[in-house]
Amino acid sequence: MPRQSISFTPPNDEWLKAQVDSEEFTSKSEVVNDLIRKARKIESIQEHLIQAEKSGFTQQSQAEILKEIKGEVKHNGEL
């Protein structure tokens, strides 16, 4: 795994230490990697939401959407 050297402000360093001290994480690196994974996931979700908005909105009710989805599942033989 590649190594990096980074600096933190004192409040951020204290927060990282607290995460390790809580025994939820074993090292500061583990905390940082967890934060990066979460940020990447948020970025992915945002991109999916943007794409969904660009595709347009439906006038169907929740019941109509559910009925359509169940029909597609039945036709695909998955139900």
C-alpha positions in Angstrom: 0.0 0.0 0.0 1.4 3.4 -0.9 2.5 5.6 2.0 1.8 9.3 2.2 2.9 11.9 4.6 0.2 14.5 5.5 -0.2 17.2 8.1 -3.3 17.9 10.2 -4.4 21.0 12.0 -4.3 20.5 15.8 -8.1 20.2 16.1 -8.2 17.6 13.3 -5.3 15.7 14.8 -7.1 15.6 18.2 -10.2 14.3 16.5 -8.2 11.6 14.8 -6.6 10.6 18.1 -10.0 10.5 19.7 -11.3 8.1 17.0 -8.3 5.8 17.7 -8.7 6.1 21.5 -12.3 5.1 21.2 -11.0 1.8 19.8 -13.3 2.0 16.8 -10.2 2.3 14.7 -6.7 0.9 15.2 -4.8 3.8 13.6 -5.1 7.3 12.2 -4.6 5.8 8.7 -7.6 3.6 9.2 -9.7 6.6 10.1 -8.5 8.6 7.1 -9.1 5.6 4.7 -12.7 5.2 6.2 -13.4 8.9 5.6 -12.1 8.7 2.0 -14.3 5.7 1.4 -17.3 7.5 2.7 -16.5 10.6 0.7 -16.2 8.5 -2.5 -19.6 6.8 -1.7 -21.2 10.2 -1.3 -19.7 11.4 -4.5 -21.1 8.3 -6.3 -24.6 8.8 -4.8 -24.5 12.5 -5.9 -23.6 11.5 -9.4 -26.4 9.0 -9.6 -28.9 11.6 -8.3 -27.7 14.1 -10.9 -28.1 11.5 -13.6 -31.6 10.7 -12.3 -32.6 14.3 -12.3 -31.3 14.7 -15.9 -33.4 11.8 -17.1 -36.6 13.6 -16.1 -39.3 13.2 -13.5 -42.3 10.9 -13.6 -45.9 11.7 -13.1 -46.6 8.2 -11.8 -47.8 7.6 -8.3 -45.8 5.3 -5.9 -48.4 2.6 -6.4 -48.1 2.8 -10.2 -44.3 2.6 -10.0 -44.5 -0.4 -7.7 -47.0 -2.1 -10.0 -44.8 -1.5 -13.0 -41.7 -2.8 -11.2 -43.6 -6.0 -10.1 -44.8 -6.5 -13.6 -41.3 -6.3 -15.0 -40.0 -8.8 -12.4 -42.8 -11.2 -13.3 -42.1 -10.9 -17.0 -38.4 -11.5 -16.4 -39.2 -14.7 -14.5 -37.6 -13.5 -11.3 -40.7 -13.7 -9.1 
